[in-house]
């Protein structure tokens, strides 16, 4: 009992100390908005990035950072931050619009993207939701199923309807947990990145003396397969592979 | 009116000069500009340009004895453009006192004549032409002359923030140097600085002694107001030690072996009063530009189509710290989308004054057809010479925008992402979000937290518990033997309690009957047989078969006997016996509970 009291007071103390640090992310956010309003994009960006550096995040924060980069003409970074915002808030129309607007300025686009119907279908479903939302849904369905099974057992329910409803629920649980693991695998276990330099060379090996496979432009996204000290081995959506300098890209 | 004409003329002239500088440039310098009759001045004419350069035409120098010091060439490559500089150097020896104006030198290049400014040389009586500061610096406190010294001077005592002040450092020496002078420039933390090339070197008579002078000029632009400090400059050099003039036959080798002594000379730190820019009449959008500038614009074409860009090139030219000139912001317009295409700057120093050109290009993409005007762009600056703010602007440009031909629509890049269409009316990115949207510290992913595991584990555990409970319930209801065996102990305890009550109320016979039944029922329940079919002997036999201790069996036998006796004798037993029987009954039941009944 005494130990518990001690623990609780320690946690309370920690909370007081951390709030006493005086870092108020919301008021900083508002002041950055003011600078943006006055078209001082450098200063606004500086403050937004400071908030991000303190490990805070939210979709509007990333969105506003993206806007600042856009206004400064750094479209690679703008696209990077819009994508980060989209991960937190996938159905936000503003983010979608600005991301597409920024992409309109990309001088080239990837050619020859082959669409796998299965993953395209799965992507279509999971792209609109955050991983946390799908995970909560899967968890809720699972708990519901367990409670339902317990009730059936306890009250000795029998009959076709009961059986069918159990099957339906099992199916839903399987689908939702499957989508959770699919989303987790594609969005988080597979590392992704964006080219932020205006132009970068995709090489056949990790080093300047290798052949150029092709030239990538800002805003192109890719999966990271391997890395050395200075280079990533990346896979673009059109299945082209190559080594890219770490300094020219940012991880999502 | 006259004033404005004069300004116009100046602008025109300087624009011509600036045009000219793009191809070829000719300059003439004289140093020092005041000498005494026994001194000489150093005249340099430099021609800078690309390609092969013509020789300059010299001005009339008949009032001096002229000795050519040869030419020097310097080739530099700036922005991929090769530029060569030819310097023609002359030493002028005055013949008489007076003020002499040296007419401009000139070159003819591509059928055009380029001229320098004229320069003036003042020749004074002997020993008069030396600046007092130099004379003072050349003397030690006890009146002796120094062999070597360093002097720093500023050309202004008071400047505005970001106005040019020129720092001149003169290294003077009257002894031969045994090494290259090692120069450490002064600390100028609160200034932007630009070196004014080239260094100048000449002779000067100071206090009757002839000194070599090397002059280094630096343009400084204060970055803040207040009294600012300029640190000491230092030169470290090996000079010939003052020999003691020993007359020995080997003195001829002295020079050879003399490594000299290292001398360090430094300047006094300087202070300068920097005035803040006046708040009065300051334009609202003033961005800190100081100097004298003008801005022009040119367009690549006057006719275009909707969505076809035109490029307007803006040139800001003038004197001042060109690097800090802020490019005017050009806002998005109703009729155009505007993008900054390129920007570059070039610093040039003419006659010790820093200036240059800043060029930036804006791309205007017309949104609709018709006669459209690209508005004027203006630039604010503070002119330190007049102490006034001034605004200069370009002229608006009218362009004809035709409706795009149908085929042109096909060329407009359309995002090739399946299922996504951008609103045609989208002109700009959507505005930032005002709400911070639950700004919080980054959370680990839900599915990797222990909470998620617990959340999903607890129902499973619950389910298992329900399942076990349910299984037991099922067994109880379907297997009577199992149920009786599970309940045997509970019932036996109940009966003993009842027996105790009977004993307390003195009903001895009933008490023994109850005890007896408790024992029989317990065994019967355990074996799932009827208690009524059991006899005392049978019970003892079962107990024997079940590996129960002899002592307990003995006790049971005696208890049963006592019960029989009490039941049939109908006489009341002693209370002591009753209590003893109850105790042994409890003991027997406990023992039976601990052993397996077969």
Interface residues (C-beta under 8 A of the other chain):
Chain A: X25 X26 X29 X30 X33 X36 X39 X51 X55 X56 X57 X58 X59 X60 X61 X63 X64 X67 X70 X71 X73 X89 X94 X96 X97 X98 X100 X101 X102 X103 X104 X109 X115 X131 X132 X135 X136 X139 X142 X143 X146 X147 X149 X150 X153 X154 X180 X184 X188
Chain B: X329 X339 X340 X413 X415 X416 X417 X418 X420 X422 X423 X426 X428 X429 X430 X431 X432 X433 X434 X435 X436 X437 X438 X439 X440 X441 X442 X445 X446 X447 X452 X455 X456 X459 X460 X462 X463 X466 X467 X470
